Amino acid sequence: MQPSGNLHIGNYLGALKNWVRIQNDYECIFCIVDLHAITVYQDPAELRAKILEIAGLYLAAGIDPKVCSIMVQSAVPAHAELSWMLTCVTPIGWLERMTQYKAKAAKQESVGDGLLQYPVLMAADILLYQAGIVPVGEDQAQHLELTRDIAQRFNSLYGDTFVVPNTSLPTVGARVMGLDDPEQKMSKSATGANHAVALLDPPEKIRKTIMRATTDSQPAVDFDSMGPGVANLLSIYQGFSGDTDEAIKAQFAGMRYGDLKKRVAEMTIAHLEPFQQRYRQINGDPGYLAGVLREGAARVAPIANDTVRTVKQRMGLYVE
């Protein structure tokens, strides 16, 4: 995840919760991608603070640094080094057709080269560790397919070098939509005051945001004809509660929207309060956080450096 904006319940239900679930099933590396964050301007002091905040949120969610690696992208220079070498074998047309690039570029008069090269750096993040599986949502499917294309192109030019990552992803969590616009995925970069519930929001703010969530013109929950806003609220409740579809229908069929929002708000608060308490305990010891990140980088750096050395040798670059 990028250390920019505020992590929200969509990040938790859609990714963090799932990462905690799979961390003992795979050899996992969880990266705070600060090099990706600087494709747009970041205040340096805020960026440094956000890096530690994200690390604390990873830990508060239950990611265990004893069984997996939590690290900062820029702490392992091999990420940037491999990204340049992959850039040199990636046709620019592949990058210009990326959906996220086109969408962001269309909103700006000009864009930095970092935005165009963003998917190559993401490919480097994956290929650097010869990763077999990348546990992200469907919105990243195009980036993963590009990573596969880059790996296959490099392998065809220079010989078998990279593991081509699997596009059959582990089951991901709920896809949480914006509370103010349920047609759009909840986003850290959205500016609307009622768009998202941040993981560190206090209870009253959580309650206020959810009570203002968009629903539809019907007076109560109708599972046969409900709009996306109501479906989103039910998905959030189910994501936190773990209830089955049948249990959700039994609880909420015919419930008026005001009561639905109250139930969702209370469920969200009940789960975030202990999460926030763990975060405050972890965040109170910045030395511990720095140690976790330092140890994570030290653990993965040998893998990354071995990959870069192999790539240099295959490409004919100077290697001592």
Secondary structure as a PSIPRED ss2 file (coil, helix, strand):
# PSIPRED VFORMAT (PSIPRED V4.0)

   1 M C   1.000  0.000  0.000
   2 Q C   1.000  0.000  0.000
   3 P C   1.000  0.000  0.000
   4 S C   1.000  0.000  0.000
   5 G C   1.000  0.000  0.000
   6 N C   1.000  0.000  0.000
   7 L C   1.000  0.000  0.000
   8 H E   0.000  0.000  1.000
   9 I H   0.000  1.000  0.000
  10 G H   0.000  1.000  0.000
  11 N H   0.000  1.000  0.000
  12 Y H   0.000  1.000  0.000
  13 L H   0.000  1.000  0.000
  14 G H   0.000  1.000  0.000
  15 A H   0.000  1.000  0.000
  16 L H   0.000  1.000  0.000
  17 K H   0.000  1.000  0.000
  18 N H   0.000  1.000  0.000
  19 W H   0.000  1.000  0.000
  20 V H   0.000  1.000  0.000
  21 R H   0.000  1.000  0.000
  22 I H   0.000  1.000  0.000
  23 Q C   1.000  0.000  0.000
  24 N C   1.000  0.000  0.000
  25 D C   1.000  0.000  0.000
  26 Y C   1.000  0.000  0.000
  27 E C   1.000  0.000  0.000
  28 C C   1.000  0.000  0.000
  29 I E   0.000  0.000  1.000
  30 F E   0.000  0.000  1.000
  31 C E   0.000  0.000  1.000
  32 I E   0.000  0.000  1.000
  33 V C   1.000  0.000  0.000
  34 D H   0.000  1.000  0.000
  35 L H   0.000  1.000  0.000
  36 H H   0.000  1.000  0.000
  37 A H   0.000  1.000  0.000
  38 I C   1.000  0.000  0.000
  39 T C   1.000  0.000  0.000
  40 V C   1.000  0.000  0.000
  41 Y C   1.000  0.000  0.000
  42 Q C   1.000  0.000  0.000
  43 D C   1.000  0.000  0.000
  44 P H   0.000  1.000  0.000
  45 A H   0.000  1.000  0.000
  46 E H   0.000  1.000  0.000
  47 L H   0.000  1.000  0.000
  48 R H   0.000  1.000  0.000
  49 A H   0.000  1.000  0.000
  50 K H   0.000  1.000  0.000
  51 I H   0.000  1.000  0.000
  52 L H   0.000  1.000  0.000
  53 E H   0.000  1.000  0.000
  54 I H   0.000  1.000  0.000
  55 A H   0.000  1.000  0.000
  56 G H   0.000  1.000  0.000
  57 L H   0.000  1.000  0.000
  58 Y H   0.000  1.000  0.000
  59 L H   0.000  1.000  0.000
  60 A H   0.000  1.000  0.000
  61 A H   0.000  1.000  0.000
  62 G C   1.000  0.000  0.000
  63 I C   1.000  0.000  0.000
  64 D C   1.000  0.000  0.000
  65 P C   1.000  0.000  0.000
  66 K C   1.000  0.000  0.000
  67 V C   1.000  0.000  0.000
  68 C C   1.000  0.000  0.000
  69 S E   0.000  0.000  1.000
  70 I E   0.000  0.000  1.000
  71 M E   0.000  0.000  1.000
  72 V E   0.000  0.000  1.000
  73 Q H   0.000  1.000  0.000
  74 S H   0.000  1.000  0.000
  75 A H   0.000  1.000  0.000
  76 V C   1.000  0.000  0.000
  77 P C   1.000  0.000  0.000
  78 A H   0.000  1.000  0.000
  79 H H   0.000  1.000  0.000
  80 A H   0.000  1.000  0.000
  81 E H   0.000  1.000  0.000
  82 L H   0.000  1.000  0.000
  83 S H   0.000  1.000  0.000
  84 W H   0.000  1.000  0.000
  85 M H   0.000  1.000  0.000
  86 L H   0.000  1.000  0.000
  87 T H   0.000  1.000  0.000
  88 C C   1.000  0.000  0.000
  89 V C   1.000  0.000  0.000
  90 T C   1.000  0.000  0.000
  91 P C   1.000  0.000  0.000
  92 I H   0.000  1.000  0.000
  93 G H   0.000  1.000  0.000
  94 W H   0.000  1.000  0.000
  95 L H   0.000  1.000  0.000
  96 E H   0.000  1.000  0.000
  97 R C   1.000  0.000  0.000
  98 M C   1.000  0.000  0.000
  99 T H   0.000  1.000  0.000
 100 Q H   0.000  1.000  0.000
 101 Y H   0.000  1.000  0.000
 102 K H   0.000  1.000  0.000
 103 A H   0.000  1.000  0.000
 104 K H   0.000  1.000  0.000
 105 A H   0.000  1.000  0.000
 106 A H   0.000  1.000  0.000
 107 K C   1.000  0.000  0.000
 108 Q C   1.000  0.000  0.000
 109 E C   1.000  0.000  0.000
 110 S C   1.000  0.000  0.000
 111 V C   1.000  0.000  0.000
 112 G C   1.000  0.000  0.000
 113 D H   0.000  1.000  0.000
 114 G H   0.000  1.000  0.000
 115 L H   0.000  1.000  0.000
 116 L H   0.000  1.000  0.000
 117 Q H   0.000  1.000  0.000
 118 Y H   0.000  1.000  0.000
 119 P H   0.000  1.000  0.000
 120 V H   0.000  1.000  0.000
 121 L H   0.000  1.000  0.000
 122 M H   0.000  1.000  0.000
 123 A H   0.000  1.000  0.000
 124 A H   0.000  1.000  0.000
 125 D H   0.000  1.000  0.000
 126 I H   0.000  1.000  0.000
 127 L H   0.000  1.000  0.000
 128 L C   1.000  0.000  0.000
 129 Y C   1.000  0.000  0.000
 130 Q C   1.000  0.000  0.000
 131 A C   1.000  0.000  0.000
 132 G C   1.000  0.000  0.000
 133 I E   0.000  0.000  1.000
 134 V C   1.000  0.000  0.000
 135 P C   1.000  0.000  0.000
 136 V C   1.000  0.000  0.000
 137 G C   1.000  0.000  0.000
 138 E H   0.000  1.000  0.000
 139 D H   0.000  1.000  0.000
 140 Q H   0.000  1.000  0.000
 141 A H   0.000  1.000  0.000
 142 Q H   0.000  1.000  0.000
 143 H H   0.000  1.000  0.000
 144 L H   0.000  1.000  0.000
 145 E H   0.000  1.000  0.000
 146 L H   0.000  1.000  0.000
 147 T H   0.000  1.000  0.000
 148 R H   0.000  1.000  0.000
 149 D H   0.000  1.000  0.000
 150 I H   0.000  1.000  0.000
 151 A H   0.000  1.000  0.000
 152 Q H   0.000  1.000  0.000
 153 R H   0.000  1.000  0.000
 154 F H   0.000  1.000  0.000
 155 N H   0.000  1.000  0.000
 156 S H   0.000  1.000  0.000
 157 L H   0.000  1.000  0.000
 158 Y H   0.000  1.000  0.000
 159 G C   1.000  0.000  0.000
 160 D C   1.000  0.000  0.000
 161 T C   1.000  0.000  0.000
 162 F C   1.000  0.000  0.000
 163 V C   1.000  0.000  0.000
 164 V C   1.000  0.000  0.000
 165 P C   1.000  0.000  0.000
 166 N E   0.000  0.000  1.000
 167 T C   1.000  0.000  0.000
 168 S C   1.000  0.000  0.000
 169 L C   1.000  0.000  0.000
 170 P C   1.000  0.000  0.000
 171 T C   1.000  0.000  0.000
 172 V C   1.000  0.000  0.000
 173 G C   1.000  0.000  0.000
 174 A C   1.000  0.000  0.000
 175 R C   1.000  0.000  0.000
 176 V C   1.000  0.000  0.000
 177 M E   0.000  0.000  1.000
 178 G C   1.000  0.000  0.000
 179 L C   1.000  0.000  0.000
 180 D C   1.000  0.000  0.000
 181 D C   1.000  0.000  0.000
 182 P C   1.000  0.000  0.000
 183 E C   1.000  0.000  0.000
 184 Q C   1.000  0.000  0.000
 185 K E   0.000  0.000  1.000
 186 M C   1.000  0.000  0.000
 187 S C   1.000  0.000  0.000
 188 K C   1.000  0.000  0.000
 189 S C   1.000  0.000  0.000
 190 A C   1.000  0.000  0.000
 191 T C   1.000  0.000  0.000
 192 G C   1.000  0.000  0.000
 193 A C   1.000  0.000  0.000
 194 N C   1.000  0.000  0.000
 195 H C   1.000  0.000  0.000
 196 A C   1.000  0.000  0.000
 197 V C   1.000  0.000  0.000
 198 A E   0.000  0.000  1.000
 199 L C   1.000  0.000  0.000
 200 L C   1.000  0.000  0.000
 201 D C   1.000  0.000  0.000
 202 P C   1.000  0.000  0.000
 203 P H   0.000  1.000  0.000
 204 E H   0.000  1.000  0.000
 205 K H   0.000  1.000  0.000
 206 I H   0.000  1.000  0.000
 207 R H   0.000  1.000  0.000
 208 K H   0.000  1.000  0.000
 209 T H   0.000  1.000  0.000
 210 I H   0.000  1.000  0.000
 211 M H   0.000  1.000  0.000
 212 R C   1.000  0.000  0.000
 213 A C   1.000  0.000  0.000
 214 T C   1.000  0.000  0.000
 215 T C   1.000  0.000  0.000
 216 D C   1.000  0.000  0.000
 217 S C   1.000  0.000  0.000
 218 Q C   1.000  0.000  0.000
 219 P C   1.000  0.000  0.000
 220 A E   0.000  0.000  1.000
 221 V C   1.000  0.000  0.000
 222 D C   1.000  0.000  0.000
 223 F C   1.000  0.000  0.000
 224 D C   1.000  0.000  0.000
 225 S C   1.000  0.000  0.000
 226 M C   1.000  0.000  0.000
 227 G C   1.000  0.000  0.000
 228 P H   0.000  1.000  0.000
 229 G H   0.000  1.000  0.000
 230 V H   0.000  1.000  0.000
 231 A H   0.000  1.000  0.000
 232 N H   0.000  1.000  0.000
 233 L H   0.000  1.000  0.000
 234 L H   0.000  1.000  0.000
 235 S H   0.000  1.000  0.000
 236 I H   0.000  1.000  0.000
 237 Y H   0.000  1.000  0.000
 238 Q H   0.000  1.000  0.000
 239 G H   0.000  1.000  0.000
 240 F H   0.000  1.000  0.000
 241 S H   0.000  1.000  0.000
 242 G C   1.000  0.000  0.000
 243 D C   1.000  0.000  0.000
 244 T C   1.000  0.000  0.000
 245 D H   0.000  1.000  0.000
 246 E H   0.000  1.000  0.000
 247 A H   0.000  1.000  0.000
 248 I H   0.000  1.000  0.000
 249 K H   0.000  1.000  0.000
 250 A H   0.000  1.000  0.000
 251 Q H   0.000  1.000  0.000
 252 F H   0.000  1.000  0.000
 253 A C   1.000  0.000  0.000
 254 G C   1.000  0.000  0.000
 255 M C   1.000  0.000  0.000
 256 R E   0.000  0.000  1.000
 257 Y H   0.000  1.000  0.000
 258 G H   0.000  1.000  0.000
 259 D H   0.000  1.000  0.000
 260 L H   0.000  1.000  0.000
 261 K H   0.000  1.000  0.000
 262 K H   0.000  1.000  0.000
 263 R H   0.000  1.000  0.000
 264 V H   0.000  1.000  0.000
 265 A H   0.000  1.000  0.000
 266 E H   0.000  1.000  0.000
 267 M H   0.000  1.000  0.000
 268 T H   0.000  1.000  0.000
 269 I H   0.000  1.000  0.000
 270 A H   0.000  1.000  0.000
 271 H H   0.000  1.000  0.000
 272 L H   0.000  1.000  0.000
 273 E H   0.000  1.000  0.000
 274 P H   0.000  1.000  0.000
 275 F H   0.000  1.000  0.000
 276 Q H   0.000  1.000  0.000
 277 Q H   0.000  1.000  0.000
 278 R H   0.000  1.000  0.000
 279 Y H   0.000  1.000  0.000
 280 R H   0.000  1.000  0.000
 281 Q H   0.000  1.000  0.000
 282 I H   0.000  1.000  0.000
 283 N H   0.000  1.000  0.000
 284 G C   1.000  0.000  0.000
 285 D C   1.000  0.000  0.000
 286 P H   0.000  1.000  0.000
 287 G H   0.000  1.000  0.000
 288 Y H   0.000  1.000  0.000
 289 L H   0.000  1.000  0.000
 290 A H   0.000  1.000  0.000
 291 G H   0.000  1.000  0.000
 292 V H   0.000  1.000  0.000
 293 L H   0.000  1.000  0.000
 294 R H   0.000  1.000  0.000
 295 E H   0.000  1.000  0.000
 296 G H   0.000  1.000  0.000
 297 A H   0.000  1.000  0.000
 298 A H   0.000  1.000  0.000
 299 R H   0.000  1.000  0.000
 300 V H   0.000  1.000  0.000
 301 A H   0.000  1.000  0.000
 302 P H   0.000  1.000  0.000
 303 I H   0.000  1.000  0.000
 304 A H   0.000  1.000  0.000
 305 N H   0.000  1.000  0.000
 306 D H   0.000  1.000  0.000
 307 T H   0.000  1.000  0.000
 308 V H   0.000  1.000  0.000
 309 R H   0.000  1.000  0.000
 310 T H   0.000  1.000  0.000
 311 V H   0.000  1.000  0.000
 312 K H   0.000  1.000  0.000
 313 Q H   0.000  1.000  0.000
 314 R H   0.000  1.000  0.000
 315 M H   0.000  1.000  0.000
 316 G C   1.000  0.000  0.000
 317 L C   1.000  0.000  0.000
 318 Y C   1.000  0.000  0.000
 319 V C   1.000  0.000  0.000
 320 E C   1.000  0.000  0.000
